[in-house]
Amino acid sequence: MSYPYQFRLKIIKLVTEQDYGIREMAKLHKISHAIVIFG
C-alpha cells in the first residue's frame, strides 16, 4: 500500500494538527483546574 506523496502529507498534517489541538485543550484544562484549586 503506497500512497501518493500529496495524500500522505495531507494525513500527516491532519494528525499533527489534531495532536496539537488535543495538547492545547489539555493545557487549558489543566489551567482551569489549577484556577479551581487555587482560586
PQR file with spaces between the fields and no chain letter, atoms N, CA, C, O and H, PARSE charges and radii, in Angstrom:
ATOM       1  N    MET     1       0.841   -1.200    0.000 -0.4000 1.5000
ATOM       2  CA   MET     1       0.000    0.000    0.000 -0.0000 2.0000
ATOM       3  C    MET     1       0.878    1.251    0.000  0.5500 1.7000
ATOM       4  O    MET     1       1.370    1.674    1.046 -0.5500 1.4000
ATOM       5  N    SER     2       1.065    1.827   -1.159 -0.4000 1.5000
ATOM       6  CA   SER     2       1.843    3.060   -1.249 -0.0000 2.0000
ATOM       7  C    SER     2       0.918    4.213   -1.622  0.5500 1.7000
ATOM       8  O    SER     2       0.265    4.193   -2.665 -0.5500 1.4000
ATOM       9  H    SER     2       0.665    1.484   -2.009  0.4000 1.0000
ATOM      10  N    TYR     3       0.876    5.192   -0.773 -0.4000 1.5000
ATOM      11  CA   TYR     3       0.030    6.355   -1.030 -0.0000 2.0000
ATOM      12  C    TYR     3       0.813    7.387   -1.825  0.5500 1.7000
ATOM      13  O    TYR     3       2.040    7.441   -1.741 -0.5500 1.4000
ATOM      14  H    TYR     3       1.407    5.209    0.074  0.4000 1.0000
ATOM      15  N    PRO     4       0.113    8.199   -2.590 -0.5600 1.5000
ATOM      16  CA   PRO     4       0.781    9.322   -3.244  0.2800 2.0000
ATOM      17  C    PRO     4       1.339   10.275   -2.188  0.5500 1.7000
ATOM      18  O    PRO     4       0.789   10.404   -1.094 -0.5500 1.4000
ATOM      19  N    TYR     5       2.427   10.929   -2.531 -0.4000 1.5000
ATOM      20  CA   TYR     5       3.118   11.805   -1.586 -0.0000 2.0000
ATOM      21  C    TYR     5       2.179   12.876   -1.023  0.5500 1.7000
ATOM      22  O    TYR     5       2.176   13.145    0.178 -0.5500 1.4000
ATOM      23  H    TYR     5       2.875   10.824   -3.419  0.4000 1.0000
ATOM      24  N    GLN     6       1.392   13.474   -1.899 -0.4000 1.5000
ATOM      25  CA   GLN     6       0.484   14.558   -1.504 -0.0000 2.0000
ATOM      26  C    GLN     6      -0.519   14.072   -0.466  0.5500 1.7000
ATOM      27  O    GLN     6      -0.804   14.756    0.517 -0.5500 1.4000
ATOM      28  H    GLN     6       1.394   13.256   -2.875  0.4000 1.0000
ATOM      29  N    PHE     7      -1.042   12.887   -0.707 -0.4000 1.5000
ATOM      30  CA   PHE     7      -2.047   12.304    0.181 -0.0000 2.0000
ATOM      31  C    PHE     7      -1.455   12.037    1.561  0.5500 1.7000
ATOM      32  O    PHE     7      -2.078   12.313    2.586 -0.5500 1.4000
ATOM      33  H    PHE     7      -0.810   12.332   -1.506  0.4000 1.0000
ATOM      34  N    ARG     8      -0.245   11.498    1.563 -0.4000 1.5000
ATOM      35  CA   ARG     8       0.430   11.189    2.825 -0.0000 2.0000
ATOM      36  C    ARG     8       0.696   12.474    3.610  0.5500 1.7000
ATOM      37  O    ARG     8       0.544   12.518    4.831 -0.5500 1.4000
ATOM      38  H    ARG     8       0.261   11.274    0.729  0.4000 1.0000
ATOM      39  N    LEU     9       1.094   13.514    2.883 -0.4000 1.5000
ATOM      40  CA   LEU     9       1.374   14.805    3.502 -0.0000 2.0000
ATOM      41  C    LEU     9       0.117   15.366    4.165  0.5500 1.7000
ATOM      42  O    LEU     9       0.172   15.928    5.259 -0.5500 1.4000
ATOM      43  H    LEU     9       1.217   13.479    1.891  0.4000 1.0000
ATOM      44  N    LYS    10      -1.011   15.204    3.481 -0.4000 1.5000
ATOM      45  CA   LYS    10      -2.285   15.694    3.998 -0.0000 2.0000
ATOM      46  C    LYS    10      -2.649   14.986    5.294  0.5500 1.7000
ATOM      47  O    LYS    10      -3.108   15.613    6.248 -0.5500 1.4000
ATOM      48  H    LYS    10      -1.055   14.748    2.592  0.4000 1.0000
ATOM      49  N    ILE    11      -2.440   13.678    5.320 -0.4000 1.5000
ATOM      50  CA   ILE    11      -2.755   12.878    6.508 -0.0000 2.0000
ATOM      51  C    ILE    11      -1.853   13.283    7.672  0.5500 1.7000
ATOM      52  O    ILE    11      -2.315   13.443    8.801 -0.5500 1.4000
ATOM      53  H    ILE    11      -2.066   13.168    4.545  0.4000 1.0000
ATOM      54  N    ILE    12      -0.570   13.446    7.386 -0.4000 1.5000
ATOM      55  CA   ILE    12       0.387   13.845    8.425 -0.0000 2.0000
ATOM      56  C    ILE    12      -0.020   15.199    9.006  0.5500 1.7000
ATOM      57  O    ILE    12       0.011   15.395   10.221 -0.5500 1.4000
ATOM      58  H    ILE    12      -0.194   13.316    6.469  0.4000 1.0000
ATOM      59  N    LYS    13      -0.402   16.128    8.131 -0.4000 1.5000
ATOM      60  CA   LYS    13      -0.813   17.465    8.563 -0.0000 2.0000
ATOM      61  C    LYS    13      -2.044   17.370    9.459  0.5500 1.7000
ATOM      62  O    LYS    13      -2.121   18.018   10.503 -0.5500 1.4000
ATOM      63  H    LYS    13      -0.427   15.968    7.144  0.4000 1.0000
ATOM      64  N    LEU    14      -3.000   16.556    9.037 -0.4000 1.5000
ATOM      65  CA   LEU    14      -4.223   16.362    9.810 -0.0000 2.0000
ATOM      66  C    LEU    14      -3.916   15.823   11.202  0.5500 1.7000
ATOM      67  O    LEU    14      -4.414   16.333   12.205 -0.5500 1.4000
ATOM      68  H    LEU    14      -2.938   16.029    8.189  0.4000 1.0000
ATOM      69  N    VAL    15      -3.096   14.797   11.243 -0.4000 1.5000
ATOM      70  CA   VAL    15      -2.772   14.137   12.511 -0.0000 2.0000
ATOM      71  C    VAL    15      -2.037   15.090   13.448  0.5500 1.7000
ATOM      72  O    VAL    15      -2.346   15.164   14.638 -0.5500 1.4000
ATOM      73  H    VAL    15      -2.691   14.383   10.428  0.4000 1.0000
ATOM      74  N    THR    16      -1.056   15.825   12.901 -0.4000 1.5000
ATOM      75  CA   THR    16      -0.289   16.739   13.748 -0.0000 2.0000
ATOM      76  C    THR    16      -1.166   17.870   14.260  0.5500 1.7000
ATOM      77  O    THR    16      -1.034   18.278   15.414 -0.5500 1.4000
ATOM      78  H    THR    16      -0.805   15.765   11.935  0.4000 1.0000
ATOM      79  N    GLU    17      -2.063   18.384   13.418 -0.4000 1.5000
ATOM      80  CA   GLU    17      -2.972   19.445   13.843 -0.0000 2.0000
ATOM      81  C    GLU    17      -3.894   18.947   14.942  0.5500 1.7000
ATOM      82  O    GLU    17      -4.149   19.650   15.919 -0.5500 1.4000
ATOM      83  H    GLU    17      -2.171   18.052   12.481  0.4000 1.0000
ATOM      84  N    GLN    18      -4.392   17.726   14.773 -0.4000 1.5000
ATOM      85  CA   GLN    18      -5.279   17.126   15.758 -0.0000 2.0000
ATOM      86  C    GLN    18      -4.541   16.950   17.085  0.5500 1.7000
ATOM      87  O    GLN    18      -5.072   17.260   18.152 -0.5500 1.4000
ATOM      88  H    GLN    18      -4.185   17.155   13.979  0.4000 1.0000
ATOM      89  N    ASP    19      -3.312   16.450   17.000 -0.4000 1.5000
ATOM      90  CA   ASP    19      -2.485   16.229   18.187 -0.0000 2.0000
ATOM      91  C    ASP    19      -2.234   17.549   18.904  0.5500 1.7000
ATOM      92  O    ASP    19      -2.312   17.629   20.130 -0.5500 1.4000
ATOM      93  H    ASP    19      -2.881   16.198   16.134  0.4000 1.0000
ATOM      94  N    TYR    20      -1.931   18.590   18.118 -0.4000 1.5000
ATOM      95  CA   TYR    20      -1.679   19.916   18.675 -0.0000 2.0000
ATOM      96  C    TYR    20      -2.926   20.438   19.386  0.5500 1.7000
ATOM      97  O    TYR    20      -2.843   20.988   20.484 -0.5500 1.4000
ATOM      98  H    TYR    20      -1.868   18.525   17.122  0.4000 1.0000
ATOM      99  N    GLY    21      -4.072   20.261   18.750 -0.4000 1.5000
ATOM     100  CA   GLY    21      -5.339   20.697   19.330 -0.0000 2.0000
ATOM     101  C    GLY    21      -5.625   20.004   20.649  0.5500 1.7000
ATOM     102  O    GLY    21      -6.053   20.637   21.614 -0.5500 1.4000
ATOM     103  H    GLY    21      -4.139   19.814   17.858  0.4000 1.0000
ATOM     104  N    ILE    22      -5.386   18.707   20.685 -0.4000 1.5000
ATOM     105  CA   ILE    22      -5.632   17.922   21.901 -0.0000 2.0000
ATOM     106  C    ILE    22      -4.708   18.396   23.019  0.5500 1.7000
ATOM     107  O    ILE    22      -5.126   18.521   24.170 -0.5500 1.4000
ATOM     108  H    ILE    22      -5.038   18.193   19.901  0.4000 1.0000
ATOM     109  N    ARG    23      -3.452   18.659   22.672 -0.4000 1.5000
ATOM     110  CA   ARG    23      -2.490   19.111   23.677 -0.0000 2.0000
ATOM     111  C    ARG    23      -2.877   20.483   24.219  0.5500 1.7000
ATOM     112  O    ARG    23      -2.767   20.740   25.418 -0.5500 1.4000
ATOM     113  H    ARG    23      -3.112   18.558   21.737  0.4000 1.0000
ATOM     114  N    GLU    24      -3.337   21.372   23.314 -0.4000 1.5000
ATOM     115  CA   GLU    24      -3.771   22.702   23.737 -0.0000 2.0000
ATOM     116  C    GLU    24      -4.963   22.605   24.687  0.5500 1.7000
ATOM     117  O    GLU    24      -5.034   23.305   25.696 -0.5500 1.4000
ATOM     118  H    GLU    24      -3.427   21.163   22.340  0.4000 1.0000
ATOM     119  N    MET    25      -5.898   21.716   24.336 -0.4000 1.5000
ATOM     120  CA   MET    25      -7.079   21.510   25.180 -0.0000 2.0000
ATOM     121  C    MET    25      -6.670   21.010   26.558  0.5500 1.7000
ATOM     122  O    MET    25      -7.204   21.460   27.572 -0.5500 1.4000
ATOM     123  H    MET    25      -5.840   21.147   23.516  0.4000 1.0000
ATOM     124  N    ALA    26      -5.731   20.090   26.592 -0.4000 1.5000
ATOM     125  CA   ALA    26      -5.251   19.541   27.860 -0.0000 2.0000
ATOM     126  C    ALA    26      -4.604   20.636   28.703  0.5500 1.7000
ATOM     127  O    ALA    26      -4.774   20.682   29.921 -0.5500 1.4000
ATOM     128  H    ALA    26      -5.298   19.724   25.768  0.4000 1.0000
ATOM     129  N    LYS    27      -3.863   21.513   28.036 -0.4000 1.5000
ATOM     130  CA   LYS    27      -3.206   22.615   28.727 -0.0000 2.0000
ATOM     131  C    LYS    27      -4.252   23.537   29.346  0.5500 1.7000
ATOM     132  O    LYS    27      -4.148   23.920   30.512 -0.5500 1.4000
ATOM     133  H    LYS    27      -3.725   21.476   27.046  0.4000 1.0000
ATOM     134  N    LEU    28      -5.255   23.885   28.552 -0.4000 1.5000
ATOM     135  CA   LEU    28      -6.331   24.747   29.041 -0.0000 2.0000
ATOM     136  C    LEU    28      -7.062   24.089   30.197  0.5500 1.7000
ATOM     137  O    LEU    28      -7.403   24.745   31.181 -0.5500 1.4000
ATOM     138  H    LEU    28      -5.338   23.574   27.606  0.4000 1.0000
ATOM     139  N    HIS    29      -7.297   22.806   30.076 -0.4000 1.5000
ATOM     140  CA   HIS    29      -7.997   22.055   31.115 -0.0000 2.0000
ATOM     141  C    HIS    29      -7.192   22.087   32.410  0.5500 1.7000
ATOM     142  O    HIS    29      -7.746   22.284   33.491 -0.5500 1.4000
ATOM     143  H    HIS    29      -7.020   22.273   29.276  0.4000 1.0000
ATOM     144  N    LYS    30      -5.884   21.892   32.292 -0.4000 1.5000
ATOM     145  CA   LYS    30      -5.007   21.924   33.466 -0.0000 2.0000
ATOM     146  C    LYS    30      -5.042   23.291   34.120  0.5500 1.7000
ATOM     147  O    LYS    30      -5.102   23.402   35.344 -0.5500 1.4000
ATOM     148  H    LYS    30      -5.434   21.732   31.413  0.4000 1.0000
ATOM     149  N    ILE    31      -5.005   24.340   33.295 -0.4000 1.5000
ATOM     150  CA   ILE    31      -5.010   25.708   33.811 -0.0000 2.0000
ATOM     151  C    ILE    31      -6.314   25.985   34.555  0.5500 1.7000
ATOM     152  O    ILE    31      -6.295   26.509   35.669 -0.5500 1.4000
ATOM     153  H    ILE    31      -4.957   24.250   32.301  0.4000 1.0000
ATOM     154  N    SER    32      -7.436   25.637   33.948 -0.4000 1.5000
ATOM     155  CA   SER    32      -8.732   25.876   34.585 -0.0000 2.0000
ATOM     156  C    SER    32      -8.853   25.054   35.863  0.5500 1.7000
ATOM     157  O    SER    32      -9.457   25.498   36.839 -0.5500 1.4000
ATOM     158  H    SER    32      -7.451   25.211   33.043  0.4000 1.0000
ATOM     159  N    HIS    33      -8.282   23.870   35.850 -0.4000 1.5000
ATOM     160  CA   HIS    33      -8.298   23.004   37.025 -0.0000 2.0000
ATOM     161  C    HIS    33      -7.487   23.653   38.154  0.5500 1.7000
ATOM     162  O    HIS    33      -7.893   23.636   39.316 -0.5500 1.4000
ATOM     163  H    HIS    33      -7.791   23.510   35.057  0.4000 1.0000
ATOM     164  N    ALA    34      -6.340   24.221   37.787 -0.4000 1.5000
ATOM     165  CA   ALA    34      -5.486   24.898   38.765 -0.0000 2.0000
ATOM     166  C    ALA    34      -6.204   26.115   39.344  0.5500 1.7000
ATOM     167  O    ALA    34      -6.102   26.391   40.539 -0.5500 1.4000
ATOM     168  H    ALA    34      -6.010   24.235   36.843  0.4000 1.0000
ATOM     169  N    ILE    35      -6.928   26.838   38.497 -0.4000 1.5000
ATOM     170  CA   ILE    35      -7.676   28.019   38.951 -0.0000 2.0000
ATOM     171  C    ILE    35      -8.735   27.599   39.966  0.5500 1.7000
ATOM     172  O    ILE    35      -8.941   28.276   40.973 -0.5500 1.4000
ATOM     173  H    ILE    35      -7.011   26.614   37.526  0.4000 1.0000
ATOM     174  N    VAL    36      -9.395   26.494   39.699 -0.4000 1.5000
ATOM     175  CA   VAL    36     -10.424   25.991   40.614 -0.0000 2.0000
ATOM     176  C    VAL    36      -9.800   25.628   41.959  0.5500 1.7000
ATOM     177  O    VAL    36     -10.372   25.918   43.010 -0.5500 1.4000
ATOM     178  H    VAL    36      -9.227   25.944   38.880  0.4000 1.0000
ATOM     179  N    ILE    37      -8.638   25.001   41.926 -0.4000 1.5000
ATOM     180  CA   ILE    37      -7.978   24.557   43.160 -0.0000 2.0000
ATOM     181  C    ILE    37      -7.452   25.752   43.959  0.5500 1.7000
ATOM     182  O    ILE    37      -7.676   25.846   45.166 -0.5500 1.4000
ATOM     183  H    ILE    37      -8.174   24.766   41.073  0.4000 1.0000
ATOM     184  N    PHE    38      -6.753   26.663   43.277 -0.4000 1.5000
ATOM     185  CA   PHE    38      -6.099   27.768   43.979 -0.0000 2.0000
ATOM     186  C    PHE    38      -6.997   29.000   44.103  0.5500 1.7000
ATOM     187  O    PHE    38      -6.670   29.931   44.838 -0.5500 1.4000
ATOM     188  H    PHE    38      -6.571   26.587   42.297  0.4000 1.0000
ATOM     189  N    GLY    39      -8.107   29.010   43.401 -0.4000 1.5000
ATOM     190  CA   GLY    39      -8.977   30.180   43.375 -0.0000 2.0000
ATOM     191  C    GLY    39      -9.763   30.369   44.658  0.5500 1.7000
ATOM     192  O    GLY    39     -10.537   31.319   44.773 -0.5500 1.4000
ATOM     193  H    GLY    39      -8.373   28.254   42.803  0.4000 1.0000
